[in-house]
Amino acid sequence: MRTSLTNTPTRYGWAMIVLHWLIGVIFIGQFVLGFVMMRIESQRTAFELIQLHKSFGFLLLGLIILRIAWRLGNVAPALPASVGTLERRTAPLAHFALYAFQIALPLSGWALVSVSTLEIPTMPFNLFVMPGLPLAESDAAESFWSAAHWYLAYAGIALVALHIAAALRHHFLLRDSVLTRMITPSSGGE
């Protein structure tokens, strides 16, 4: 049985599966990295971790935009019959919230480094200098975007935890295909 790059009416294809897991790992990794980099004592190591955090933030932003574009151009597999009416209505809202947080979080980080009065250049993976957003630099703006980034990070990780809990509920309690269809790709003949 040949697997498919694209989705079918019942399963996700390789493209969506790879994007889903890659974005998930980077998103959780970014949360851990952000937590560690703010608590490390060595300024040099903290600086290097911050640069790495910014690099993965831009990568995450690009991947989530790609995922949304791919999602808009592909059929979304239908939920299994075992999924109730309330969950059918709330699942799209939860996915929209995940997408929104995964876009807002890197954008708030980009805004934060753009308004910083320190003017430290951002060089994603040391490949090029990423220009800042056209925002005015000030301590007040930096405080605002720092708080926004922090709150978005914790709200985003809470949403991810809820998403994981829902997937595990489907797999272990309801025993339906919600999780497995994001692990095993569709076949070309489905």
PyRosetta script that sets phi, psi and omega in degrees:
from pyrosetta import init, pose_from_sequence

init()
pose = pose_from_sequence("MRTSLTNTPTRYGWAMIVLHWLIGVIFIGQFVLGFVMMRIESQRTAFELIQLHKSFGFLLLGLIILRIAWRLGNVAPALPASVGTLERRTAPLAHFALYAFQIALPLSGWALVSVSTLEIPTMPFNLFVMPGLPLAESDAAESFWSAAHWYLAYAGIALVALHIAAALRHHFLLRDSVLTRMITPSSGGE")
pose.set_psi(1, 123.3)
pose.set_omega(1, -179.6)
pose.set_phi(2, -83.0)
pose.set_psi(2, 135.6)
pose.set_omega(2, 178.1)
pose.set_phi(3, -89.4)
pose.set_psi(3, 158.2)
pose.set_omega(3, -174.2)
pose.set_phi(4, -111.4)
pose.set_psi(4, 147.9)
pose.set_omega(4, 174.8)
pose.set_phi(5, -74.1)
pose.set_psi(5, -33.8)
pose.set_omega(5, -176.6)
pose.set_phi(6, -98.2)
pose.set_psi(6, 165.4)
pose.set_omega(6, 178.5)
pose.set_phi(7, -74.9)
pose.set_psi(7, 159.5)
pose.set_omega(7, 170.8)
pose.set_phi(8, -120.6)
pose.set_psi(8, 176.2)
pose.set_omega(8, 178.6)
pose.set_phi(9, -63.6)
pose.set_psi(9, -14.5)
pose.set_omega(9, -177.4)
pose.set_phi(10, -117.9)
pose.set_psi(10, -19.1)
pose.set_omega(10, -176.3)
pose.set_phi(11, -142.2)
pose.set_psi(11, 161.7)
pose.set_omega(11, 174.5)
pose.set_phi(12, -86.2)
pose.set_psi(12, 150.7)
pose.set_omega(12, 176.1)
pose.set_phi(13, -90.1)
pose.set_psi(13, 175.4)
pose.set_omega(13, -177.5)
pose.set_phi(14, -56.6)
pose.set_psi(14, -40.5)
pose.set_omega(14, -176.4)
pose.set_phi(15, -60.1)
pose.set_psi(15, -48.5)
pose.set_omega(15, -178.6)
pose.set_phi(16, -69.4)
pose.set_psi(16, -37.0)
pose.set_omega(16, 179.1)
pose.set_phi(17, -64.0)
pose.set_psi(17, -47.9)
pose.set_omega(17, -179.4)
pose.set_phi(18, -63.4)
pose.set_psi(18, -45.3)
pose.set_omega(18, 178.9)
pose.set_phi(19, -61.7)
pose.set_psi(19, -43.2)
pose.set_omega(19, -179.4)
pose.set_phi(20, -57.5)
pose.set_psi(20, -52.9)
pose.set_omega(20, -176.0)
pose.set_phi(21, -72.4)
pose.set_psi(21, -36.6)
pose.set_omega(21, 178.1)
pose.set_phi(22, -64.5)
pose.set_psi(22, -46.8)
pose.set_omega(22, 178.0)
pose.set_phi(23, -63.1)
pose.set_psi(23, -42.6)
pose.set_omega(23, 179.4)
pose.set_phi(24, -60.2)
pose.set_psi(24, -46.1)
pose.set_omega(24, -179.8)
pose.set_phi(25, -65.3)
pose.set_psi(25, -43.7)
pose.set_omega(25, 179.9)
pose.set_phi(26, -65.9)
pose.set_psi(26, -41.9)
pose.set_omega(26, -178.8)
pose.set_phi(27, -61.0)
pose.set_psi(27, -47.9)
pose.set_omega(27, 178.8)
pose.set_phi(28, -66.9)
pose.set_psi(28, -41.8)
pose.set_omega(28, 177.7)
pose.set_phi(29, -60.7)
pose.set_psi(29, -38.6)
pose.set_omega(29, 178.1)
pose.set_phi(30, -63.6)
pose.set_psi(30, -39.4)
pose.set_omega(30, 178.4)
pose.set_phi(31, -62.8)
pose.set_psi(31, -46.8)
pose.set_omega(31, 179.5)
pose.set_phi(32, -63.5)
pose.set_psi(32, -46.9)
pose.set_omega(32, 180.0)
pose.set_phi(33, -60.5)
pose.set_psi(33, -43.3)
pose.set_omega(33, 178.1)
pose.set_phi(34, -62.1)
pose.set_psi(34, -40.7)
pose.set_omega(34, 178.9)
pose.set_phi(35, -63.8)
pose.set_psi(35, -45.1)
pose.set_omega(35, -177.6)
pose.set_phi(36, -69.5)
pose.set_psi(36, -45.6)
pose.set_omega(36, -173.6)
pose.set_phi(37, -64.1)
pose.set_psi(37, -26.3)
pose.set_omega(37, -180.0)
pose.set_phi(38, -82.9)
pose.set_psi(38, -8.8)
pose.set_omega(38, -176.6)
pose.set_phi(39, -117.0)
pose.set_psi(39, 1.6)
pose.set_omega(39, -176.8)
pose.set_phi(40, -84.1)
pose.set_psi(40, 142.9)
pose.set_omega(40, -174.9)
pose.set_phi(41, -82.8)
pose.set_psi(41, -36.1)
pose.set_omega(41, -178.2)
pose.set_phi(42, -70.8)
pose.set_psi(42, 119.0)
pose.set_omega(42, -180.0)
pose.set_phi(43, -64.2)
pose.set_psi(43, -37.2)
pose.set_omega(43, 179.8)
pose.set_phi(44, -64.4)
pose.set_psi(44, -47.7)
pose.set_omega(44, 179.0)
pose.set_phi(45, -64.4)
pose.set_psi(45, -41.6)
pose.set_omega(45, 178.2)
pose.set_phi(46, -59.7)
pose.set_psi(46, -43.6)
pose.set_omega(46, 179.1)
pose.set_phi(47, -60.3)
pose.set_psi(47, -46.4)
pose.set_omega(47, 179.9)
pose.set_phi(48, -63.1)
pose.set_psi(48, -40.2)
pose.set_omega(48, 178.9)
pose.set_phi(49, -67.8)
pose.set_psi(49, -36.8)
pose.set_omega(49, 177.3)
pose.set_phi(50, -63.8)
pose.set_psi(50, -43.3)
pose.set_omega(50, 177.8)
pose.set_phi(51, -62.2)
pose.set_psi(51, -40.1)
pose.set_omega(51, 177.6)
pose.set_phi(52, -65.4)
pose.set_psi(52, -41.7)
pose.set_omega(52, 178.3)
pose.set_phi(53, -60.4)
pose.set_psi(53, -43.1)
pose.set_omega(53, 178.4)
pose.set_phi(54, -65.4)
pose.set_psi(54, -40.4)
pose.set_omega(54, 179.9)
pose.set_phi(55, -60.7)
pose.set_psi(55, -48.6)
pose.set_omega(55, 179.6)
pose.set_phi(56, -68.5)
pose.set_psi(56, -27.9)
pose.set_omega(56, 175.8)
pose.set_phi(57, -63.4)
pose.set_psi(57, -43.8)
pose.set_omega(57, 177.3)
pose.set_phi(58, -68.1)
pose.set_psi(58, -38.1)
pose.set_omega(58, 176.1)
pose.set_phi(59, -61.6)
pose.set_psi(59, -45.3)
pose.set_omega(59, 179.1)
pose.set_phi(60, -59.8)
pose.set_psi(60, -44.5)
pose.set_omega(60, 179.0)
pose.set_phi(61, -59.5)
pose.set_psi(61, -45.7)
pose.set_omega(61, 178.4)
pose.set_phi(62, -63.1)
pose.set_psi(62, -42.4)
pose.set_omega(62, -179.3)
pose.set_phi(63, -66.8)
pose.set_psi(63, -39.6)
pose.set_omega(63, -179.1)
pose.set_phi(64, -69.7)
pose.set_psi(64, -35.7)
pose.set_omega(64, 175.4)
pose.set_phi(65, -64.6)
pose.set_psi(65, -41.9)
pose.set_omega(65, 176.1)
pose.set_phi(66, -61.9)
pose.set_psi(66, -42.8)
pose.set_omega(66, -179.5)
pose.set_phi(67, -63.8)
pose.set_psi(67, -42.7)
pose.set_omega(67, 179.0)
pose.set_phi(68, -64.3)
pose.set_psi(68, -42.5)
pose.set_omega(68, 178.2)
pose.set_phi(69, -62.0)
pose.set_psi(69, -42.9)
pose.set_omega(69, 179.8)
pose.set_phi(70, -65.0)
pose.set_psi(70, -40.5)
pose.set_omega(70, -179.8)
pose.set_phi(71, -63.7)
pose.set_psi(71, -40.5)
pose.set_omega(71, 179.7)
pose.set_phi(72, -67.7)
pose.set_psi(72, -27.0)
pose.set_omega(72, -178.6)
pose.set_phi(73, -95.1)
pose.set_psi(73, 2.3)
pose.set_omega(73, -178.5)
pose.set_phi(74, -129.2)
pose.set_psi(74, 151.9)
pose.set_omega(74, 175.3)
pose.set_phi(75, -66.7)
pose.set_psi(75, 141.6)
pose.set_omega(75, 174.3)
pose.set_phi(76, -92.7)
pose.set_psi(76, 129.5)
pose.set_omega(76, 178.6)
pose.set_phi(77, -58.7)
pose.set_psi(77, 140.2)
pose.set_omega(77, 179.1)
pose.set_phi(78, -68.9)
pose.set_psi(78, 147.6)
pose.set_omega(78, 176.5)
pose.set_phi(79, -70.4)
pose.set_psi(79, 148.8)
pose.set_omega(79, 178.3)
pose.set_phi(80, -62.2)
pose.set_psi(80, 157.9)
pose.set_omega(80, -179.1)
pose.set_phi(81, -59.9)
pose.set_psi(81, -25.3)
pose.set_omega(81, -178.2)
pose.set_phi(82, -69.6)
pose.set_psi(82, -13.9)
pose.set_omega(82, -178.2)
pose.set_phi(83, -79.5)
pose.set_psi(83, 125.6)
pose.set_omega(83, -177.4)
pose.set_phi(84, -73.5)
pose.set_psi(84, 170.7)
pose.set_omega(84, -176.7)
pose.set_phi(85, -61.9)
pose.set_psi(85, -45.9)
pose.set_omega(85, -179.3)
pose.set_phi(86, -60.7)
pose.set_psi(86, -44.5)
pose.set_omega(86, 179.8)
pose.set_phi(87, -67.5)
pose.set_psi(87, -34.8)
pose.set_omega(87, 176.8)
pose.set_phi(88, -62.4)
pose.set_psi(88, -33.4)
pose.set_omega(88, -179.7)
pose.set_phi(89, -81.4)
pose.set_psi(89, -35.0)
pose.set_omega(89, -176.0)
pose.set_phi(90, -86.9)
pose.set_psi(90, -25.2)
pose.set_omega(90, -178.7)
pose.set_phi(91, -57.5)
pose.set_psi(91, -46.2)
pose.set_omega(91, 178.0)
pose.set_phi(92, -62.8)
pose.set_psi(92, -34.9)
pose.set_omega(92, 178.2)
pose.set_phi(93, -67.1)
pose.set_psi(93, -40.4)
pose.set_omega(93, 178.3)
pose.set_phi(94, -64.9)
pose.set_psi(94, -41.9)
pose.set_omega(94, 178.6)
pose.set_phi(95, -66.5)
pose.set_psi(95, -39.5)
pose.set_omega(95, 176.6)
pose.set_phi(96, -61.1)
pose.set_psi(96, -43.3)
pose.set_omega(96, 179.1)
pose.set_phi(97, -62.0)
pose.set_psi(97, -41.9)
pose.set_omega(97, 177.8)
pose.set_phi(98, -61.1)
pose.set_psi(98, -46.5)
pose.set_omega(98, 178.2)
pose.set_phi(99, -60.9)
pose.set_psi(99, -44.8)
pose.set_omega(99, -178.3)
pose.set_phi(100, -61.3)
pose.set_psi(100, -44.7)
pose.set_omega(100, 179.7)
pose.set_phi(101, -68.1)
pose.set_psi(101, -35.8)
pose.set_omega(101, -179.3)
pose.set_phi(102, -71.6)
pose.set_psi(102, -18.5)
pose.set_omega(102, 173.1)
pose.set_phi(103, -91.1)
pose.set_psi(103, -45.7)
pose.set_omega(103, -176.4)
pose.set_phi(104, -63.8)
pose.set_psi(104, -37.2)
pose.set_omega(104, -176.3)
pose.set_phi(105, -64.7)
pose.set_psi(105, -52.3)
pose.set_omega(105, 176.7)
pose.set_phi(106, -65.3)
pose.set_psi(106, -33.5)
pose.set_omega(106, 177.8)
pose.set_phi(107, -65.6)
pose.set_psi(107, -38.3)
pose.set_omega(107, 178.5)
pose.set_phi(108, -68.0)
pose.set_psi(108, -35.0)
pose.set_omega(108, 175.0)
pose.set_phi(109, -65.9)
pose.set_psi(109, -40.4)
pose.set_omega(109, 177.5)
pose.set_phi(110, -63.9)
pose.set_psi(110, -42.0)
pose.set_omega(110, 177.2)
pose.set_phi(111, -62.6)
pose.set_psi(111, -40.7)
pose.set_omega(111, -180.0)
pose.set_phi(112, -58.9)
pose.set_psi(112, -49.1)
pose.set_omega(112, -179.5)
pose.set_phi(113, -72.1)
pose.set_psi(113, -23.9)
pose.set_omega(113, 179.2)
pose.set_phi(114, -73.0)
pose.set_psi(114, -32.6)
pose.set_omega(114, -177.0)
pose.set_phi(115, -95.5)
pose.set_psi(115, -5.0)
pose.set_omega(115, -177.9)
pose.set_phi(116, -63.5)
pose.set_psi(116, 134.7)
pose.set_omega(116, 178.5)
pose.set_phi(117, -76.7)
pose.set_psi(117, -9.4)
pose.set_omega(117, 178.4)
pose.set_phi(118, -73.7)
pose.set_psi(118, -24.0)
pose.set_omega(118, 178.1)
pose.set_phi(119, 52.6)
pose.set_psi(119, 44.3)
pose.set_omega(119, 176.9)
pose.set_phi(120, -83.0)
pose.set_psi(120, 124.1)
pose.set_omega(120, -178.4)
pose.set_phi(121, -65.4)
pose.set_psi(121, 145.2)
pose.set_omega(121, 175.8)
pose.set_phi(122, -99.8)
pose.set_psi(122, 122.2)
pose.set_omega(122, -178.5)
pose.set_phi(123, -124.3)
pose.set_psi(123, 91.1)
pose.set_omega(123, -179.5)
pose.set_phi(124, -54.6)
pose.set_psi(124, 118.3)
pose.set_omega(124, 179.7)
pose.set_phi(125, 49.9)
pose.set_psi(125, 29.7)
pose.set_omega(125, 179.8)
pose.set_phi(126, 57.6)
pose.set_psi(126, 29.5)
pose.set_omega(126, -177.9)
pose.set_phi(127, -96.3)
pose.set_psi(127, -36.8)
pose.set_omega(127, -177.4)
pose.set_phi(128, -163.0)
pose.set_psi(128, 164.5)
pose.set_omega(128, 176.3)
pose.set_phi(129, -88.4)
pose.set_psi(129, 122.8)
pose.set_omega(129, 177.8)
pose.set_phi(130, -84.5)
pose.set_psi(130, 122.0)
pose.set_omega(130, 179.2)
pose.set_phi(131, -66.5)
pose.set_psi(131, 151.1)
pose.set_omega(131, 177.0)
pose.set_phi(132, -76.8)
pose.set_psi(132, 162.9)
pose.set_omega(132, 173.7)
pose.set_phi(133, -71.8)
pose.set_psi(133, 152.4)
pose.set_omega(133, -178.2)
pose.set_phi(134, -76.2)
pose.set_psi(134, 71.4)
pose.set_omega(134, -179.8)
pose.set_phi(135, -123.8)
pose.set_psi(135, 148.8)
pose.set_omega(135, -179.0)
pose.set_phi(136, -73.0)
pose.set_psi(136, 135.4)
pose.set_omega(136, 177.8)
pose.set_phi(137, -79.1)
pose.set_psi(137, 134.8)
pose.set_omega(137, 174.2)
pose.set_phi(138, -170.5)
pose.set_psi(138, 157.8)
pose.set_omega(138, 177.1)
pose.set_phi(139, -65.5)
pose.set_psi(139, -37.6)
pose.set_omega(139, 179.9)
pose.set_phi(140, -64.9)
pose.set_psi(140, -44.0)
pose.set_omega(140, 178.7)
pose.set_phi(141, -65.2)
pose.set_psi(141, -39.2)
pose.set_omega(141, 178.7)
pose.set_phi(142, -64.0)
pose.set_psi(142, -40.5)
pose.set_omega(142, 177.3)
pose.set_phi(143, -63.6)
pose.set_psi(143, -43.1)
pose.set_omega(143, 179.9)
pose.set_phi(144, -61.5)
pose.set_psi(144, -50.9)
pose.set_omega(144, -176.4)
pose.set_phi(145, -70.4)
pose.set_psi(145, -29.4)
pose.set_omega(145, 175.6)
pose.set_phi(146, -65.1)
pose.set_psi(146, -45.8)
pose.set_omega(146, 178.1)
pose.set_phi(147, -64.9)
pose.set_psi(147, -43.2)
pose.set_omega(147, 179.5)
pose.set_phi(148, -60.3)
pose.set_psi(148, -44.3)
pose.set_omega(148, 179.9)
pose.set_phi(149, -62.3)
pose.set_psi(149, -42.7)
pose.set_omega(149, -180.0)
pose.set_phi(150, -62.9)
pose.set_psi(150, -49.8)
pose.set_omega(150, -179.2)
pose.set_phi(151, -64.9)
pose.set_psi(151, -40.6)
pose.set_omega(151, 178.0)
pose.set_phi(152, -63.5)
pose.set_psi(152, -38.0)
pose.set_omega(152, 179.8)
pose.set_phi(153, -62.4)
pose.set_psi(153, -47.7)
pose.set_omega(153, -178.6)
pose.set_phi(154, -69.5)
pose.set_psi(154, -38.0)
pose.set_omega(154, 176.1)
pose.set_phi(155, -66.8)
pose.set_psi(155, -40.3)
pose.set_omega(155, 178.8)
pose.set_phi(156, -64.0)
pose.set_psi(156, -41.8)
pose.set_omega(156, -179.5)
pose.set_phi(157, -70.2)
pose.set_psi(157, -31.4)
pose.set_omega(157, 175.0)
pose.set_phi(158, -64.8)
pose.set_psi(158, -41.2)
pose.set_omega(158, 176.5)
pose.set_phi(159, -63.5)
pose.set_psi(159, -41.1)
pose.set_omega(159, 178.4)
pose.set_phi(160, -63.9)
pose.set_psi(160, -41.9)
pose.set_omega(160, 177.9)
pose.set_phi(161, -61.5)
pose.set_psi(161, -41.4)
pose.set_omega(161, 177.2)
pose.set_phi(162, -64.1)
pose.set_psi(162, -41.4)
pose.set_omega(162, 178.4)
pose.set_phi(163, -61.3)
pose.set_psi(163, -44.9)
pose.set_omega(163, 178.7)
pose.set_phi(164, -64.5)
pose.set_psi(164, -43.9)
pose.set_omega(164, 179.0)
pose.set_phi(165, -60.7)
pose.set_psi(165, -41.2)
pose.set_omega(165, 179.2)
pose.set_phi(166, -65.3)
pose.set_psi(166, -42.1)
pose.set_omega(166, 179.1)
pose.set_phi(167, -63.1)
pose.set_psi(167, -42.8)
pose.set_omega(167, 179.2)
pose.set_phi(168, -67.3)
pose.set_psi(168, -36.3)
pose.set_omega(168, 175.7)
pose.set_phi(169, -60.0)
pose.set_psi(169, -45.6)
pose.set_omega(169, 179.1)
pose.set_phi(170, -62.3)
pose.set_psi(170, -40.8)
pose.set_omega(170, -175.4)
pose.set_phi(171, -74.2)
pose.set_psi(171, -47.6)
pose.set_omega(171, -172.2)
pose.set_phi(172, -93.8)
pose.set_psi(172, -32.0)
pose.set_omega(172, -178.9)
pose.set_phi(173, -96.2)
pose.set_psi(173, -50.6)
pose.set_omega(173, -178.8)
pose.set_phi(174, -83.5)
pose.set_psi(174, -21.1)
pose.set_omega(174, 179.1)
pose.set_phi(175, 52.7)
pose.set_psi(175, 44.7)
pose.set_omega(175, 176.9)
pose.set_phi(176, -108.1)
pose.set_psi(176, -172.1)
pose.set_omega(176, -171.6)
pose.set_phi(177, -94.9)
pose.set_psi(177, 9.4)
pose.set_omega(177, -175.5)
pose.set_phi(178, -57.1)
pose.set_psi(178, -46.3)
pose.set_omega(178, -179.6)
pose.set_phi(179, -77.8)
pose.set_psi(179, -44.1)
pose.set_omega(179, -174.7)
pose.set_phi(180, -64.3)
pose.set_psi(180, -28.5)
pose.set_omega(180, 179.5)
pose.set_phi(181, -73.3)
pose.set_psi(181, -12.9)
pose.set_omega(181, 174.4)
pose.set_phi(182, -98.1)
pose.set_psi(182, 6.3)
pose.set_omega(182, 176.8)
pose.set_phi(183, -115.4)
pose.set_psi(183, -44.6)
pose.set_omega(183, -178.7)
pose.set_phi(184, -102.6)
pose.set_psi(184, 120.2)
pose.set_omega(184, -175.7)
pose.set_phi(185, -71.6)
pose.set_psi(185, 163.4)
pose.set_omega(185, 176.8)
pose.set_phi(186, -69.0)
pose.set_psi(186, 157.8)
pose.set_omega(186, 174.4)
pose.set_phi(187, -100.3)
pose.set_psi(187, 155.3)
pose.set_omega(187, -178.8)
pose.set_phi(188, -60.6)
pose.set_psi(188, -24.8)
pose.set_omega(188, -176.7)
pose.set_phi(189, -91.8)
pose.set_psi(189, -1.0)
pose.set_omega(189, -177.7)
pose.set_phi(190, -72.0)
pose.dump_pdb("model.pdb")
